[in-house]
Amino acid sequence: MYNANHTLGGVQSLVTGTMASLRSGLQQHLERLDEIFSTRGDFVQTLRFMQQMTDSVVKQLLGLPDWVRAETDLTELADRAATAEYYRWLSYLLLLILDLVICLMACLGLAKQSRWLLTTMMVCGVLALILSWASLGADLATAVGTSDFCVAPDRFILSQTQGVVGSDIVHYYLYCNQTLTNPFQQPLAVFQRSMTTMQIQIQGLLQFAVPLFPTAERDLLGIQKVLNTSESSLHQLTALLDCRGLNKDYVDAMFGVCYDGVEGVLYLCLFSLLSAAAFTLMLCAVPRAWRNIAREREYGDIDEEDPFNPRARRTNPQTPNHNLQSLCSYSSSLGSQSSIHRPHTANTTANTTAPLTEYMNHTALFGGTPRYENVPLIGRGSPPPSVYPPPFMNRYSPTMRATYLSMTEDQNRHFHT
């Protein structure tokens, strides 16, 4: 649109500039030459002919379309589109940043199991959800409106330019076919012929009138300069009025709006739709996470050492292993002591009955009867084993067999006492 506006503005400036130079500059020189050549009728007739040619050129230039009368300024329209695009880009950037912050806040709230973070995230999530649906509606409306325009953009432009620019001119620039004739061909041809004829007349006057009227040379050279400038403007005007430049700008604009623009709006619709779906799922999943956090906090308030705590019950089966390990360590330590030191009857009996007596005294002290439940098997009066060692003792060394026999003898004495 900026390029098309530059082209149209260039055409208008060339037309107005050429008309101004022909009307003011050329008219002044012709009036002075009319006074100088007052005594020569043929020279005055040549000046009258040049005046008629100038009026004809101005009339042809006035026949060109007046671009100033167009109601829509392409520069203003392009500025509005650029402003709307800038705010569109800024709003979607802020929406994306808001979505990312809400997602990070949700992850942080779930990691720390913080209720106030989850509450804040839910409020912001509802806001982001509303903005996502609103942006989706705006994008869909824009896509539908742009698609309706792109179905028949030529018809829309013809309706907008009706009564301002001729339909033949609009068709020439919209389609730019070889079969279409240039609507400005006749005015430009008249302009070119008039410039050529006037140049020939000035050359004749410079050749025949200057020797007779030397003071006329300055005005004749001034007229020749104006004609050269006007002819240069004619070439530029012919190039600008050609349909290829404006048609290329029109095709580029329609391609940008109807292909790149609609495709970009559809991608924005997809982004808004995915964002709305994601926040909807997130808001549906927050209550479940809230209940899990509340349940874990209720479990966290229970004492871990409480025997009625379900967690304590789950960890209780590990305690017999520790008791068994202590029992085994006690038995192994007793066996190792018996193997190192030669057992004596009195000492062994005293050492054996000491833990049992101490346990029974503690039991009687707390009001209970002496019992043998929790006394280690080595310290209890278990029935005496067989006199002969078990068969598995044959696979052990003599030292270990002697240790086993000494332990059985001590238990036998303790049982009889």
N, C-alpha and C positions, 0 to 999 in steps of 0.2 A: 504493500500500500504506500510505503514511503517512496519507492521508486516510481510508481505510477503518478503519485502526486508531484514528484519532481519533474516528470515528463510533462504533465499538464501545466504545471507552473511555468516551465520553460517555454511552452508554446504561447501561453498568454503574455509572457514578458516580451517575447520576440515580436508578437503582433502589435502590442501597444507601443513598443519602442520604435518599430518601423513606421507605424502611422504617425507618431509624434515627430520623427525626423523628416518625413516627407511633408507633413503639413507646415511645420515651423521653419526648419532649416532651408528646405528647397524653395518654399514660398518667398522667403526674404531675398534669396539670390535672384529669383526670377523677377521680382519687383525692381530691383536695382538695374538688372540688365534691360528691363523694359524701358527705363529712363535713358540708358546709354545708347540703346539701339533705336531710339525714337525716330531718327532720320532715315533708317533703312527698314523699309516695309518687309522685305523678305526675312530679315533676322527677327523682326517682331513676330512674324507669322510662325517662325520656328519656335519661339518662346511660347506662343499660344498653344501650339501643338503639344509641347512638353507639359504645359499646365493641364491639358486634357488627359494626357497619359497619367499624370500624378493623381488626378481625381479618380481615374479608373482603378488605379492600384489601391487607393484608400477604400474605394467602394468594395473591391474584392476582399480586402482584409476585413472589412466590416461584415462580410458574408460568412466568415469563419464562425464556428460556435463560440459563444461567450461562456467560458468555463467559470467565470465568477458567479454566474447566476445559479450554478448548481447548489442545491440545498445542503448536500452532505459534503463536508470537508474531509478528504481522505486522511489528512494529517491529524485532525481531531479524532477521527475514528480509530486511527492507529494508536494514538496516545491513550485512548480509553482502553483499547485491547491490551496494551502493554501494562497499564495500571492494574487492570483486572487480573492479568496473569501474574503480576508481582505479588499481589495480595493472596491470590490462590496458592502460589508456591509457599508463601510465608505461613499461611494457615495450615497447610498440610504438613509442613515441617514442624510446627508447634504441636500438631496432633500426633505425629510420630514420636516426638520427644515425650509427650504425655503418656502415650502407650508404653514406651520403654520404661519410664519411671514407675508406672503402676505395676508393671511386671516385676521389676526389681524389688519394689516394696513388698509385693506378694511373696516372692521367694524369701526375702529377709524375714517376713512375719512367720512363714512356715518353718524356717530354720530355727528361729528363736522361740517359736511357739508363743508369740506375743499377740494378745487379743486386740490391743489398741491399734497395732499395725494392720491387722486383718480388718478391723472396723474402718480404718481410714482408707484401706485399699478398696473395700466394698463401696464406700461413698464415691471415691474417685473412679472406680470401675463403672458405676452407674452413670456418672457424668460422661466418661469416655464412650460408653455404649450409646448414650443419647446423641453425642457428637458424631459418632460413626454412622448411625442411622440417618441423621440430618445430612451429613456429607454425601451419603449414598443417594438420598432423594434429590439433592441438588445436582449431583453428577448425572443421574438418570434423566432429569429434566433437561440439562444442557445437552446430553447426547441425543435425546429425542428431537429437541429443537434444531440442533445442528444437522441431524440426519434429514429432517424435513426440508431444510434449506438446501442441502446438497443434492436432493432429488432433482430439483430444477433451479439451479442458481441463475441461469440465463433469464428465465421468466421473472424472477425477483428483481434483477437489475433493470430489465426493460420496464417493469412497472414503476420503479423508483426514478428512472430518468425520463419518464413520459412527460411531455410538455416542457422539458428543459433542454434536452438534446434530441435531435432527430433519430428516428428508429433505424434509418439506413446507416447512420454513423455508428450507432451502438452495435448493430449487426456486423459491421465491418471490423470493429475491434474485438468483438466476442468470438467470432469464428475465423476471421483472417484467411479466407479461402482465395485461391487464385481466380475463381469465377466472379468474386465480388470486386466491383470497381471502387477505386478510391473516391469518396465523395468530395475530397478537396483537390482532385486532379484539375478541374477546370479553373478554379481561382488561382491555383499555383501556376498553371500554364499561362494564364493572362498576366500574372505578375512577372513571370519570366520574360515573356515577349515585350512587355512594357519596359522592363529594365534594359533589355537589349536595344530596343528602339531608341530610348533616351540616351544610351551610351553612344550610339551612332550619331545622334544629333549633336551631342556635346563635342564629339571628335570633329565634326564638320565645322562647328563654330570656332573651335580652337585653331583650326587650320585656316579659315577664311576671314573670321571677324577680328581676331587678335591683331593682325597687321594693320587693320584700319582703326580699331579701337583698343589701344593697349590697356586702358583701364578696366576693360571687361575680362581680362585674363584671370584676375583674382576670383571673381564670382563664378566664372566657368569652372575653374579648378575646385572651388567649393562645392558646386553642383556635382562634379565628377566624384568627389570624395563621398558625398551623401549616397550617390548611386552605387558606389562600390560597397559601402556599408550595408545598404539595403539588399544588394545581391548576395552578400555573405549571409545575412539573416535569412534570405530566401532558402539557401542551401540547408542551413540548420533547421529551418522550419519544415522543409520537405522531409528531412530525416526523422524529426520528432513526430510528425504526423503519420508516418508509416505505421501500419498495424502490427508489425512484428514485435516492436518493443513493448507496447501496451498489452498485446495479447500474451506475451511471455510473462509479464507481471501478473496478469489475471490468472493464467494457468498455475503459476507458482502459488498465488494466494489461495486458489481453490484447492490445490493439492495439500497445502499446509493445513487448511481448515477441515477438509472433508476426509483426509486420510490420516495424517499425523495427529491432528487435533482430536478427531473422534476416537482414534485408537488410544491416545493418551487418556481421554476421559473414561474410556472403558477400563483401562488399567486402574484408574483411580476408583472406579466402582468396585472392581475386584478387591482392591486394598480395603475399602470401607466395609465390604461384605465380610471378608475374612476377619477384620478387626472386630466387627460386631459379633460374629460367631464365637471368636475366641473369648471375648469378655462375657458373653452369655454363659459359656461353659465354665469360665472361672467363677462367676457369681453363683452358679449351681453347685460347684465343688467346695466353696468356702464353708457352708454349713456343716458338711461332713467333717472337714478338717477342724471346725470349731468343736464338734462333739468329741472328736478324738483327743483334742487338747484338754477338754474338760474332764474326760475319763482318766487321762494320764495324771492330771493334777489331783484327782480324788485318790488315786493309788499312791501318789507321792506324799499325801498327808498321813498315811498309815505307817506305824512304826515297823521297821524292817525286822526287829527282834521279836515282834509279837508272834506267838506260836499259832494264832488263829489267822494270821495274814496269809493269803494264798501264795504270795511269793515265798514266805518262809516255809510253807508246806512243800513248795517245789524244791527248795534247797535242802530240806531235812534229810532226804535219802542219802546225801553225801556224808552225814555224820557217822553212820556205822562204819564207814571205811576208815575214818580217823580213829575210832575206838579199836577197830581191828588192828590198825597199824600200831597203835600204842601197846595193844596186847601182845602183838608179835614182837615188838621191840623189847617189851618186858621179859618175854619168854626167852628171846635170843640172848638178852643180857644176862639172865639168870643162868642159862646153859653155858655161856662163855665163862662166867665166873666159876661155875662148878668144874669146868674142864681145866681151868688154870690152877685153882687151888684144890688140894686134896680135901674132900669133905670129911668133917668130923661129926660124930653123932650128936654131941651136945650142942655144938655151934649150929649145926644144920637144923636141929629141932627148934632152937631158939629163934633162928632167923626165919624159919617157916611159920612158926606160930605167932611171931610178932605182928605181921600185918593182919592176921586173922583176929587176934585179940584186940588190936587197935580198932578194927572195923566194928567188932561186936560191942566194944565199949561205947563207940560213937552212936551206935544204933540204940543201945539201952539208954544212953543219956538223953536222946530226943524222944523218949517215950515209946520206943518200938521194941520188939523182941529181937533177940539175935538171930539174924538170917544169913544165909550163905549165897544169896542170889548174885550179887555183883562182885563177889570175891573172885580174883583170877583163878583159873583152873589149877595152876601150880600150887597156890596157897590153900586151896580147899582140900578137904579130906576125901578125894575121889577114891574109888575102889582100887585096890592094888592090881597092877597088871600081872600078866602071867610071868612065871619064873623064867621061862625061856624068852629070849628076845624075839621080836617079830621077824618074819622072814625078810622084810625090806632092809633090816640092819646089816645084812651081809654085804650090801653094796657100798657101805661107808667104810671109812678108815678105822683103825683100832682106836685112835684117840676119841673119835666121835662115838664109837660104841661104848667106850668106858664112861664117857659123859652121860650117855643115855642110861646106862646101868646105875650110875651113882644117883641120878635123879629119881629113878624108880625105887631105889633103896630108901632114899630120904622120904618119899611119899609113903612107902610101906610103913616106915617107923611112925610117921605122923598119923597115919590111919589107925595103927594099933594104940597109940597114946590117946 
